[in-house]
Amino acid sequence: MTHRHTNRRRVALAVAGLALLTAAGCTQPPSYAVPGEVCGIAVSPDVLRPLLPDGEKVAADPVDLGKGSSRCKVSVDGELALYLQTDLATPETDPAQVRRRELERYGHPAPIDVGDQGRVADSGALASATCRHQGTDRKVIVEAQLPGDPPKDVAQRRKDLTAFIGAYLPAVQKSLGCPSAASTP
């Protein structure tokens, strides 16, 4: 074998090794402990973990806007990883219509079986449920958005978003003391 072929082979092996290391790094679990709550809302780490990237530290920056509305930025190593929004609205509100442009911007919104009216898209999800809040019928609306470009496996991301929003909606209802309107006398 000539010196030239040996160098090509070494380069090819180095590139293959680097690809394996890079792929292995992408499948590593985060080095931080995934919390059992996000933005003050109890949620299983199992549904939160798939939405967060690898990193060293996770932090949340919640903002209470009053009257049941809040916003929260979840970051990993200082970079925005997940944006959450919660609102209380009148029971007649159609959140899928009100947030139609945002859902379309998230990419290919489709109905999901979460709450009264759920939608999942490539980079976000929305769900709502009618409930009784402080003696008045209201609609709790939750939205999750993942910044950046969708991953190669968009179908899996959509499943992960559906699982998260499906767990997050009832947890938000509970935190608001807002049981289902159908379950209250």
PAZAMAR-799576 format. One record per residue (C-alpha): residue number from 1; x, y, z; chain; residue in three letters. Coordinates in steps of 0.05 Angstrom, whole numbers. Last residue first. Example, Ala and Ser with C-alpha at 12.3 -4.5 7.8 and 13.67 -1.06 7.14 Angstrom:
+-----+--------+--------+--------+-------+-----+
!   n !      u !      v !      w ! chain ! res !
+-----+--------+--------+--------+-------+-----+
!   2 !    273 !    -21 !    143 !     A ! SER !
!   1 !    246 !    -90 !    156 !     A ! ALA !
+-----+--------+--------+--------+-------+-----+
This chain:
+-----+--------+--------+--------+-------+-----+
!   n !      u !      v !      w ! chain ! res !
+-----+--------+--------+--------+-------+-----+
! 185 !  -1435 !    412 !    816 !     A ! PRO !
! 184 !  -1363 !    408 !    793 !     A ! THR !
! 183 !  -1336 !    351 !    750 !     A ! SER !
! 182 !  -1360 !    380 !    683 !     A ! ALA !
! 181 !  -1325 !    446 !    696 !     A ! ALA !
! 180 !  -1260 !    409 !    703 !     A ! SER !
! 179 !  -1223 !    429 !    766 !     A ! PRO !
! 178 !  -1189 !    497 !    770 !     A ! CYS !
! 177 !  -1149 !    505 !    834 !     A ! GLY !
! 176 !  -1099 !    543 !    791 !     A ! LEU !
! 175 !  -1044 !    492 !    806 !     A ! SER !
! 174 !  -1091 !    435 !    790 !     A ! LYS !
! 173 !  -1109 !    465 !    722 !     A ! GLN !
! 172 !  -1035 !    475 !    708 !     A ! VAL !
! 171 !  -1021 !    402 !    724 !     A ! ALA !
! 170 !  -1081 !    381 !    681 !     A ! PRO !
! 169 !  -1051 !    419 !    621 !     A ! LEU !
! 168 !   -978 !    398 !    632 !     A ! TYR !
! 167 !   -988 !    323 !    626 !     A ! ALA !
! 166 !  -1022 !    324 !    558 !     A ! GLY !
! 165 !   -977 !    382 !    537 !     A ! ILE !
! 164 !   -916 !    339 !    551 !     A ! PHE !
! 163 !   -941 !    276 !    517 !     A ! ALA !
! 162 !   -963 !    315 !    456 !     A ! THR !
! 161 !   -896 !    351 !    452 !     A ! LEU !
! 160 !   -859 !    285 !    456 !     A ! ASP !
! 159 !   -903 !    254 !    402 !     A ! LYS !
! 158 !   -892 !    316 !    358 !     A ! ARG !
! 157 !   -817 !    311 !    370 !     A ! ARG !
! 156 !   -819 !    238 !    350 !     A ! GLN !
! 155 !   -854 !    255 !    284 !     A ! ALA !
! 154 !   -804 !    312 !    272 !     A ! VAL !
! 153 !   -745 !    264 !    272 !     A ! ASP !
! 152 !   -695 !    308 !    234 !     A ! LYS !
! 151 !   -701 !    361 !    288 !     A ! PRO !
! 150 !   -745 !    423 !    281 !     A ! PRO !
! 149 !   -706 !    488 !    274 !     A ! ASP !
! 148 !   -700 !    533 !    334 !     A ! GLY !
! 147 !   -746 !    548 !    391 !     A ! PRO !
! 146 !   -791 !    497 !    424 !     A ! LEU !
! 145 !   -860 !    525 !    441 !     A ! GLN !
! 144 !   -909 !    502 !    493 !     A ! ALA !
! 143 !   -980 !    529 !    500 !     A ! GLU !
! 142 !  -1031 !    523 !    555 !     A ! VAL !
! 141 !  -1103 !    549 !    554 !     A ! ILE !
! 140 !  -1148 !    543 !    615 !     A ! VAL !
! 139 !  -1220 !    560 !    596 !     A ! LYS !
! 138 !  -1265 !    591 !    648 !     A ! ARG !
! 137 !  -1331 !    578 !    683 !     A ! ASP !
! 136 !  -1335 !    622 !    745 !     A ! THR !
! 135 !  -1335 !    603 !    818 !     A ! GLY !
! 134 !  -1262 !    619 !    831 !     A ! GLN !
! 133 !  -1242 !    579 !    769 !     A ! HIS !
! 132 !  -1288 !    525 !    743 !     A ! ARG !
! 131 !  -1258 !    489 !    684 !     A ! CYS !
! 130 !  -1259 !    484 !    608 !     A ! THR !
! 129 !  -1196 !    454 !    580 !     A ! ALA !
! 128 !  -1145 !    478 !    530 !     A ! SER !
! 127 !  -1085 !    451 !    492 !     A ! ALA !
! 126 !  -1030 !    481 !    449 !     A ! LEU !
! 125 !   -967 !    450 !    421 !     A ! ALA !
! 124 !   -903 !    474 !    390 !     A ! GLY !
! 123 !   -845 !    463 !    341 !     A ! SER !
! 122 !   -871 !    413 !    290 !     A ! ASP !
! 121 !   -943 !    424 !    308 !     A ! ALA !
! 120 !   -991 !    396 !    360 !     A ! VAL !
! 119 !  -1062 !    418 !    372 !     A ! ARG !
! 118 !  -1110 !    405 !    430 !     A ! GLY !
! 117 !  -1182 !    424 !    440 !     A ! GLN !
! 116 !  -1223 !    402 !    500 !     A ! ASP !
! 115 !  -1162 !    371 !    534 !     A ! GLY !
! 114 !  -1113 !    329 !    495 !     A ! VAL !
! 113 !  -1133 !    284 !    437 !     A ! ASP !
! 112 !  -1092 !    317 !    384 !     A ! ILE !
! 111 !  -1111 !    361 !    325 !     A ! PRO !
! 110 !  -1058 !    379 !    273 !     A ! ALA !
! 109 !  -1013 !    439 !    264 !     A ! PRO !
! 108 !   -964 !    435 !    204 !     A ! HIS !
! 107 !   -908 !    481 !    227 !     A ! GLY !
! 106 !   -896 !    524 !    289 !     A ! TYR !
! 105 !   -914 !    585 !    245 !     A ! ARG !
! 104 !   -982 !    553 !    232 !     A ! GLU !
! 103 !   -993 !    546 !    306 !     A ! LEU !
! 102 !   -972 !    619 !    317 !     A ! GLU !
! 101 !  -1020 !    642 !    263 !     A ! ARG !
! 100 !  -1078 !    601 !    290 !     A ! ARG !
!  99 !  -1069 !    625 !    363 !     A ! ARG !
!  98 !  -1139 !    656 !    368 !     A ! VAL !
!  97 !  -1169 !    602 !    324 !     A ! GLN !
!  96 !  -1138 !    544 !    362 !     A ! ALA !
!  95 !  -1154 !    580 !    426 !     A ! PRO !
!  94 !  -1229 !    583 !    412 !     A ! ASP !
!  93 !  -1255 !    626 !    469 !     A ! THR !
!  92 !  -1327 !    612 !    489 !     A ! GLU !
!  91 !  -1306 !    589 !    559 !     A ! PRO !
!  90 !  -1277 !    657 !    573 !     A ! THR !
!  89 !  -1202 !    658 !    581 !     A ! ALA !
!  88 !  -1148 !    637 !    630 !     A ! LEU !
!  87 !  -1078 !    638 !    601 !     A ! ASP !
!  86 !  -1015 !    597 !    606 !     A ! THR !
!  85 !   -952 !    604 !    563 !     A ! GLN !
!  84 !   -890 !    562 !    561 !     A ! LEU !
!  83 !   -825 !    573 !    523 !     A ! TYR !
!  82 !   -774 !    517 !    519 !     A ! LEU !
!  81 !   -699 !    513 !    506 !     A ! ALA !
!  80 !   -675 !    586 !    510 !     A ! LEU !
!  79 !   -599 !    585 !    518 !     A ! GLU !
!  78 !   -567 !    601 !    585 !     A ! GLY !
!  77 !   -538 !    532 !    596 !     A ! ASP !
!  76 !   -607 !    502 !    586 !     A ! VAL !
!  75 !   -664 !    552 !    588 !     A ! SER !
!  74 !   -737 !    550 !    607 !     A ! VAL !
!  73 !   -775 !    614 !    592 !     A ! LYS !
!  72 !   -841 !    622 !    627 !     A ! CYS !
!  71 !   -904 !    662 !    614 !     A ! ARG !
!  70 !   -964 !    669 !    659 !     A ! SER !
!  69 !  -1038 !    684 !    659 !     A ! SER !
!  68 !  -1085 !    662 !    714 !     A ! GLY !
!  67 !  -1110 !    732 !    731 !     A ! LYS !
!  66 !  -1040 !    758 !    741 !     A ! GLY !
!  65 !   -981 !    764 !    693 !     A ! LEU !
!  64 !   -938 !    716 !    732 !     A ! ASP !
!  63 !   -869 !    713 !    699 !     A ! VAL !
!  62 !   -829 !    649 !    703 !     A ! PRO !
!  61 !   -754 !    646 !    688 !     A ! ASP !
!  60 !   -733 !    573 !    690 !     A ! ALA !
!  59 !   -663 !    543 !    695 !     A ! ALA !
!  58 !   -629 !    480 !    669 !     A ! VAL !
!  57 !   -554 !    469 !    678 !     A ! LYS !
!  56 !   -500 !    427 !    645 !     A ! GLU !
!  55 !   -525 !    413 !    576 !     A ! GLY !
!  54 !   -561 !    366 !    530 !     A ! ASP !
!  53 !   -625 !    392 !    499 !     A ! PRO !
!  52 !   -694 !    394 !    532 !     A ! LEU !
!  51 !   -758 !    369 !    501 !     A ! LEU !
!  50 !   -745 !    295 !    512 !     A ! PRO !
!  49 !   -733 !    306 !    587 !     A ! ARG !
!  48 !   -800 !    341 !    602 !     A ! LEU !
!  47 !   -846 !    281 !    594 !     A ! VAL !
!  46 !   -803 !    234 !    635 !     A ! ASP !
!  45 !   -785 !    289 !    685 !     A ! PRO !
!  44 !   -858 !    285 !    706 !     A ! SER !
!  43 !   -892 !    352 !    715 !     A ! VAL !
!  42 !   -906 !    395 !    777 !     A ! ALA !
!  41 !   -918 !    467 !    756 !     A ! ILE !
!  40 !   -874 !    522 !    787 !     A ! GLY !
!  39 !   -841 !    540 !    721 !     A ! CYS !
!  38 !   -825 !    467 !    707 !     A ! VAL !
!  37 !   -829 !    414 !    760 !     A ! GLU !
!  36 !   -799 !    346 !    771 !     A ! GLY !
!  35 !   -732 !    374 !    748 !     A ! PRO !
!  34 !   -686 !    341 !    697 !     A ! VAL !
!  33 !   -620 !    329 !    734 !     A ! ALA !
!  32 !   -564 !    359 !    693 !     A ! TYR !
!  31 !   -516 !    319 !    649 !     A ! SER !
!  30 !   -569 !    313 !    596 !     A ! PRO !
!  29 !   -577 !    242 !    569 !     A ! PRO !
!  28 !   -527 !    223 !    515 !     A ! GLN !
!  27 !   -557 !    209 !    447 !     A ! THR !
!  26 !   -526 !    268 !    412 !     A ! CYS !
!  25 !   -457 !    255 !    441 !     A ! GLY !
!  24 !   -458 !    184 !    413 !     A ! ALA !
!  23 !   -472 !    212 !    344 !     A ! ALA !
!  22 !   -414 !    260 !    351 !     A ! THR !
!  21 !   -368 !    206 !    375 !     A ! LEU !
!  20 !   -389 !    160 !    318 !     A ! LEU !
!  19 !   -380 !    216 !    267 !     A ! ALA !
!  18 !   -311 !    232 !    295 !     A ! LEU !
!  17 !   -291 !    159 !    289 !     A ! GLY !
!  16 !   -315 !    156 !    217 !     A ! ALA !
!  15 !   -276 !    220 !    200 !     A ! VAL !
!  14 !   -214 !    192 !    233 !     A ! ALA !
!  13 !   -221 !    126 !    197 !     A ! LEU !
!  12 !   -229 !    162 !    130 !     A ! ALA !
!  11 !   -168 !    206 !    145 !     A ! VAL !
!  10 !   -127 !    145 !    164 !     A ! ARG !
!   9 !   -148 !    109 !    100 !     A ! ARG !
!   8 !   -131 !    169 !     57 !     A ! ARG !
!   7 !    -63 !    174 !     91 !     A ! ASN !
!   6 !    -49 !     99 !     79 !     A ! THR !
!   5 !    -70 !    107 !      6 !     A ! HIS !
!   4 !    -19 !    163 !     -4 !     A ! ARG !
!   3 !     37 !    125 !     31 !     A ! HIS !
!   2 !     28 !     68 !    -18 !     A ! THR !
!   1 !      0 !      0 !      0 !     A ! MET !
+-----+--------+--------+--------+-------+-----+
